[in-house]
Amino acid sequence: MIHVDAAALAGAAEDAQCQLDHGPALAVETARRLLCDTSTVTIQESPDGTPLDVGRKTRTIPTALRRVLQSRDRGCRFPGCTNHRSTDAHHVKHCADGDETTLTILVLLCRVHHRLVHEEGFTIERAGEGLVFRTAKGKRVEEVPAAQLVAYDPVLALMTAHADHGITARTTIPEWMGEVPAYDWITDALWRRDNAGPPRANASP
């Protein structure tokens, strides 16, 4: 449960309190982020904290509208982000400011980028049918071109790489047929190779 003044949510009271129930203080922007896409039960309280009225549980974004938004955006709309899971529906114009929740003011953001917009000073602007994201310093976050999908056959790619290195289907087949090695002959041949002196000038080839 979060206790926060309605005026604080609307940005009209900078010194208003916002805190968890029986817990620490909470940034107002964090409360606004949570309010973007959640189920809410509004409790009106008197200045001394006495409950005056309890509303019904409602969703900030109706289920049907959430489905349409998911179908339209397909995932996080932040430039370059490919996250299509664990997304929040963000209000470009926040519902606490009195704007009606409609599809035109909603955009899907992953949890990381939703936090950037609310608590790190990033902004979103509508530009026709598109969106413009800016950093806290006002610098535009440029769009990232969509990745070009190329048909890829992993088996063919592996065979091509092996062929480039001279690896064939018989490379791993040993020439040894299982005979018992002649260790005395091998040892003698290696000893002679390593201990033979320099060849004599008149030695026959």
N, C-alpha and C positions, 0 to 999 in steps of 0.2 A: 504494500500500500504506500502511495506517495501523497504527502500533504504539500499542496502548492496553491498559491493564490491564482485565481483565474486571470487577474490583471497581470501577473508575472508571466503566465503562459502567452499572453497577448503582447508581451514586451512593453507594457505600460508602467510597470513598477520594478525598478532596478533593485530596490532594497527589500523586496518581498522574500519571504522564506520559502524554501523548497527542501524537503527532507523525507527520508524513508520513515515509515512507521516504527517508532522506537529505535531509530537508527541514526546514522550520520547525515549531515547535510548533503544535498544533491544539487548539481548544477541545473539551472532551469533549462538549458539547451538539451541536457540529457533527458529531462522529462518531456520536452517537446519531441525528441527523437522517438522515445517510447510511445508517445501518443500518436505518432504517424500511422502505425499499423498494429493495433492491439485491440483487445476487448476491454471495455471500461465499465466501471460502476461508479457513478459520480455521487459523492456524499457532500452535501453542503454543510458547512460548519460555521458556528459563531466565532467571533474573534478569540474567545477563550478555548476553542476546540470542541465545543459541545455540538454533536451532530444535530442538524435541524431537519434534513430531508435526505432520503436515499433514492436514487434513480434506478431504473432497470438496467440490466447488463446489455450493452450494445457493442457492436463492432464499429470502430472508426471507419473502416471500409467494408461495406456489405460484401457478402460472399460472391454474389453474382458479378459485382464490379471488379472484385479481385481476380476472378477467372478471366474476364475480358482483358484486364491489364496484363496478366501473365501471358495470354495469347498474343498480345500486341508487342510487348517488349522482349519476351523470351529469355530474359535474364537481366543482369546488371547493365545499365546503360552508360556507366562511366567509361570514357574512352580507353580502349585496350583491355577492359576487363571481360573475361570469358566465364565468370561465375554465373551459373544459372540455378544454383541451389542456395538455400538459406538467404533469400532476398527479402527486403522490406519494401513496402509501398511508401514512397516518400512524397510528401506534399510540396510541390514547388511553391505554392502559396499555402501556408500552414492553416489547418482547420481552426486552430486557436485564434487566428486573426479574423475569424468571421467568414471565411470563404467556404462555400459549399463544396463538399467533396464530389468532384466529377472526374471523369477520365482525363480531361484536358489538363488538369493540374497535378496529375499523378505520374510518377515514374518509378520504375523498379531500380533499387540499388542493393548491392550486397552489404553485409554488416560493416565491413571495413570502410567502404566509401560513404555509407550512410552516416557513419561517425565523423568522417572528414567534413561532410557538408554541415552537420550540426555543431560539432564541437571543435573543429580545426579551422573554421573560417572559409571553407570552400563555398562557392555559390553556383547556382544553376539558373540560367535564363532561357526563356523560350525564344527561338529564332525561327519563325515560320513553323514548319513541321519538325524542325530539329531542336537540339538543345546545345547550349553553350556552357561549358564548365570552366570555372576560373579558380585559381588558387587564392589563398588568403591575401596575397599581394596583388591580385587582380590579373595575373598572367593567365592567358587562355590555355587550357589543356587541349592540345590538338588531337583530332580524331586519328585513329589508327586504321590503316587500310585492312579490309577483311582478308584473311589468309586465302591464298589461291589453292583450291583443292586439286591435287594431281593424283591420277590413278597410280597406285603403288602396289606392286606384287612383291612381298617380302622374300618369297622363294626364289624368284628370278633375280632379285637384287643380290641375294647370297650367292647364287651360282655365278653371277657375273663377277663378283668380288673374288671368288675362288679362282675363276679362270684367269683373272688379271695377275694372280700370284702363282700361277702354274699348278694349282691344286685340281686334281681330277678325281674321278670315282675310284681309281686304283691307288691313289696316294697313300691311303692308310692300310693297304694290303701288304703285309710283310713278305719278303722273299724267302725268309727262313721257313723251312717246312717241318721243323720240329726235331731235326737230328741233334744228337748229343754233341755239343761243341768239343773240338779237339783243343783243349786248353793248353797242352804241352806245345803243340805246333804254334798256337797263337802267341804264347809267351815267348817262345824262341824267336819268332819272326819280329816281335816288337823289340826284343832285346838286341837283335842284330841291327835293326834299323836305328836304334838310339845309340848304339855303341860302335858302329862301324866307323873306321877312320876315313880321312879324306881319300878320294879315289886316286890310284897311282897313274902317273902320266902315260905309262906303256900298257895300262890295263886294257884288255880287250873289252869291247862294248858288250 
